[in-house]
Amino acid sequence: MYNINPLSKQNLMQHTDKISGIFPELTNTELVTLILHSSGLRPPRMADLLSVSKKTVNAHIENIRVKFQLDNYEEVKQVCDLRITLHKEPERYANLFPELEPSLYQCLTMVCCGLTVEEIANRISNCNIQNVIDQISEIKHIYHVDFLSDLRVFFSIRLKFSQTKKG
């Protein structure tokens, strides 16, 4: 299955089709870079694996950050992890947020997946940009946070706590 190094660009590219649908806005090279970055590798090691310069790796990460309209590289990791977790059945985690109405929970999951206000408005029927902005404001008010990144962290924490509960 693998040719020598399972982390080589060639081997990683063979598997991008498995998650490319989760990140349709990314190129295959950006997708490989995202997976390596979210797995905790530093740019110098990523550059070695991908046979490119550290500057090229940083440019790919920056392109990803811009596409997701995120503030920093750490948020890129958050969005990657949450989007992979939530992509099939985000409603399975709704019980972790009983204080949210279904429409607010839906908005929260899309925010956590790094979708822009415009993308969220396009995905929800009978919704416009102002509705999404209002929903995000309401969610921020409920949780007493100022930043979308804080909502992503909060969502991740609730996921982790739910996974550690004893049967």
MODELLER restraints for C-alpha pairs under 7 A, 6 or more apart:
rsr = mdl.restraints
at = mdl.atoms
rsr.add(forms.Gaussian(group=physical.xy_distance, feature=features.Distance(at['CA:2:A'], at['CA:11:A']), mean=6.19, stdev=0.5))
rsr.add(forms.Gaussian(group=physical.xy_distance, feature=features.Distance(at['CA:3:A'], at['CA:11:A']), mean=6.96, stdev=0.5))
rsr.add(forms.Gaussian(group=physical.xy_distance, feature=features.Distance(at['CA:7:A'], at['CA:49:A']), mean=6.64, stdev=0.5))
rsr.add(forms.Gaussian(group=physical.xy_distance, feature=features.Distance(at['CA:8:A'], at['CA:49:A']), mean=5.43, stdev=0.5))
rsr.add(forms.Gaussian(group=physical.xy_distance, feature=features.Distance(at['CA:8:A'], at['CA:50:A']), mean=6.52, stdev=0.5))
rsr.add(forms.Gaussian(group=physical.xy_distance, feature=features.Distance(at['CA:9:A'], at['CA:49:A']), mean=6.38, stdev=0.5))
rsr.add(forms.Gaussian(group=physical.xy_distance, feature=features.Distance(at['CA:9:A'], at['CA:50:A']), mean=5.08, stdev=0.5))
rsr.add(forms.Gaussian(group=physical.xy_distance, feature=features.Distance(at['CA:12:A'], at['CA:32:A']), mean=6.44, stdev=0.5))
rsr.add(forms.Gaussian(group=physical.xy_distance, feature=features.Distance(at['CA:13:A'], at['CA:28:A']), mean=6.97, stdev=0.5))
rsr.add(forms.Gaussian(group=physical.xy_distance, feature=features.Distance(at['CA:13:A'], at['CA:32:A']), mean=6.75, stdev=0.5))
rsr.add(forms.Gaussian(group=physical.xy_distance, feature=features.Distance(at['CA:16:A'], at['CA:28:A']), mean=6.58, stdev=0.5))
rsr.add(forms.Gaussian(group=physical.xy_distance, feature=features.Distance(at['CA:16:A'], at['CA:31:A']), mean=6.95, stdev=0.5))
rsr.add(forms.Gaussian(group=physical.xy_distance, feature=features.Distance(at['CA:22:A'], at['CA:84:A']), mean=6.89, stdev=0.5))
rsr.add(forms.Gaussian(group=physical.xy_distance, feature=features.Distance(at['CA:22:A'], at['CA:87:A']), mean=6.55, stdev=0.5))
rsr.add(forms.Gaussian(group=physical.xy_distance, feature=features.Distance(at['CA:30:A'], at['CA:60:A']), mean=5.75, stdev=0.5))
rsr.add(forms.Gaussian(group=physical.xy_distance, feature=features.Distance(at['CA:30:A'], at['CA:64:A']), mean=6.88, stdev=0.5))
rsr.add(forms.Gaussian(group=physical.xy_distance, feature=features.Distance(at['CA:33:A'], at['CA:60:A']), mean=6.85, stdev=0.5))
rsr.add(forms.Gaussian(group=physical.xy_distance, feature=features.Distance(at['CA:33:A'], at['CA:61:A']), mean=6.96, stdev=0.5))
rsr.add(forms.Gaussian(group=physical.xy_distance, feature=features.Distance(at['CA:34:A'], at['CA:61:A']), mean=6.97, stdev=0.5))
rsr.add(forms.Gaussian(group=physical.xy_distance, feature=features.Distance(at['CA:36:A'], at['CA:46:A']), mean=6.81, stdev=0.5))
rsr.add(forms.Gaussian(group=physical.xy_distance, feature=features.Distance(at['CA:37:A'], at['CA:77:A']), mean=6.95, stdev=0.5))
rsr.add(forms.Gaussian(group=physical.xy_distance, feature=features.Distance(at['CA:38:A'], at['CA:77:A']), mean=4.55, stdev=0.5))
rsr.add(forms.Gaussian(group=physical.xy_distance, feature=features.Distance(at['CA:38:A'], at['CA:80:A']), mean=6.69, stdev=0.5))
rsr.add(forms.Gaussian(group=physical.xy_distance, feature=features.Distance(at['CA:43:A'], at['CA:54:A']), mean=5.68, stdev=0.5))
rsr.add(forms.Gaussian(group=physical.xy_distance, feature=features.Distance(at['CA:43:A'], at['CA:57:A']), mean=6.11, stdev=0.5))
rsr.add(forms.Gaussian(group=physical.xy_distance, feature=features.Distance(at['CA:43:A'], at['CA:58:A']), mean=6.76, stdev=0.5))
rsr.add(forms.Gaussian(group=physical.xy_distance, feature=features.Distance(at['CA:44:A'], at['CA:54:A']), mean=5.44, stdev=0.5))
rsr.add(forms.Gaussian(group=physical.xy_distance, feature=features.Distance(at['CA:46:A'], at['CA:57:A']), mean=6.99, stdev=0.5))
rsr.add(forms.Gaussian(group=physical.xy_distance, feature=features.Distance(at['CA:47:A'], at['CA:53:A']), mean=5.31, stdev=0.5))
rsr.add(forms.Gaussian(group=physical.xy_distance, feature=features.Distance(at['CA:47:A'], at['CA:54:A']), mean=5.15, stdev=0.5))
rsr.add(forms.Gaussian(group=physical.xy_distance, feature=features.Distance(at['CA:47:A'], at['CA:57:A']), mean=6.08, stdev=0.5))
rsr.add(forms.Gaussian(group=physical.xy_distance, feature=features.Distance(at['CA:65:A'], at['CA:72:A']), mean=6.88, stdev=0.5))
rsr.add(forms.Gaussian(group=physical.xy_distance, feature=features.Distance(at['CA:65:A'], at['CA:73:A']), mean=6.66, stdev=0.5))
rsr.add(forms.Gaussian(group=physical.xy_distance, feature=features.Distance(at['CA:65:A'], at['CA:76:A']), mean=6.05, stdev=0.5))
rsr.add(forms.Gaussian(group=physical.xy_distance, feature=features.Distance(at['CA:68:A'], at['CA:114:A']), mean=5.47, stdev=0.5))
rsr.add(forms.Gaussian(group=physical.xy_distance, feature=features.Distance(at['CA:68:A'], at['CA:115:A']), mean=6.58, stdev=0.5))
rsr.add(forms.Gaussian(group=physical.xy_distance, feature=features.Distance(at['CA:75:A'], at['CA:149:A']), mean=6.67, stdev=0.5))
rsr.add(forms.Gaussian(group=physical.xy_distance, feature=features.Distance(at['CA:78:A'], at['CA:152:A']), mean=6.85, stdev=0.5))
rsr.add(forms.Gaussian(group=physical.xy_distance, feature=features.Distance(at['CA:79:A'], at['CA:112:A']), mean=6.25, stdev=0.5))
rsr.add(forms.Gaussian(group=physical.xy_distance, feature=features.Distance(at['CA:79:A'], at['CA:113:A']), mean=5.25, stdev=0.5))
rsr.add(forms.Gaussian(group=physical.xy_distance, feature=features.Distance(at['CA:79:A'], at['CA:114:A']), mean=5.62, stdev=0.5))
rsr.add(forms.Gaussian(group=physical.xy_distance, feature=features.Distance(at['CA:82:A'], at['CA:112:A']), mean=6.35, stdev=0.5))
rsr.add(forms.Gaussian(group=physical.xy_distance, feature=features.Distance(at['CA:82:A'], at['CA:113:A']), mean=5.86, stdev=0.5))
rsr.add(forms.Gaussian(group=physical.xy_distance, feature=features.Distance(at['CA:83:A'], at['CA:113:A']), mean=4.63, stdev=0.5))
rsr.add(forms.Gaussian(group=physical.xy_distance, feature=features.Distance(at['CA:90:A'], at['CA:109:A']), mean=6.89, stdev=0.5))
rsr.add(forms.Gaussian(group=physical.xy_distance, feature=features.Distance(at['CA:94:A'], at['CA:105:A']), mean=6.76, stdev=0.5))
rsr.add(forms.Gaussian(group=physical.xy_distance, feature=features.Distance(at['CA:96:A'], at['CA:158:A']), mean=6.83, stdev=0.5))
rsr.add(forms.Gaussian(group=physical.xy_distance, feature=features.Distance(at['CA:104:A'], at['CA:135:A']), mean=6.23, stdev=0.5))
rsr.add(forms.Gaussian(group=physical.xy_distance, feature=features.Distance(at['CA:104:A'], at['CA:139:A']), mean=6.89, stdev=0.5))
rsr.add(forms.Gaussian(group=physical.xy_distance, feature=features.Distance(at['CA:110:A'], at['CA:120:A']), mean=6.57, stdev=0.5))
rsr.add(forms.Gaussian(group=physical.xy_distance, feature=features.Distance(at['CA:112:A'], at['CA:152:A']), mean=5.08, stdev=0.5))
rsr.add(forms.Gaussian(group=physical.xy_distance, feature=features.Distance(at['CA:117:A'], at['CA:129:A']), mean=6.24, stdev=0.5))
rsr.add(forms.Gaussian(group=physical.xy_distance, feature=features.Distance(at['CA:117:A'], at['CA:132:A']), mean=6.27, stdev=0.5))
rsr.add(forms.Gaussian(group=physical.xy_distance, feature=features.Distance(at['CA:117:A'], at['CA:133:A']), mean=6.98, stdev=0.5))
rsr.add(forms.Gaussian(group=physical.xy_distance, feature=features.Distance(at['CA:118:A'], at['CA:129:A']), mean=6.01, stdev=0.5))
rsr.add(forms.Gaussian(group=physical.xy_distance, feature=features.Distance(at['CA:121:A'], at['CA:127:A']), mean=5.37, stdev=0.5))
rsr.add(forms.Gaussian(group=physical.xy_distance, feature=features.Distance(at['CA:121:A'], at['CA:128:A']), mean=5.06, stdev=0.5))
rsr.add(forms.Gaussian(group=physical.xy_distance, feature=features.Distance(at['CA:121:A'], at['CA:129:A']), mean=5.42, stdev=0.5))
rsr.add(forms.Gaussian(group=physical.xy_distance, feature=features.Distance(at['CA:121:A'], at['CA:132:A']), mean=6.22, stdev=0.5))
rsr.add(forms.Gaussian(group=physical.xy_distance, feature=features.Distance(at['CA:140:A'], at['CA:146:A']), mean=6.30, stdev=0.5))
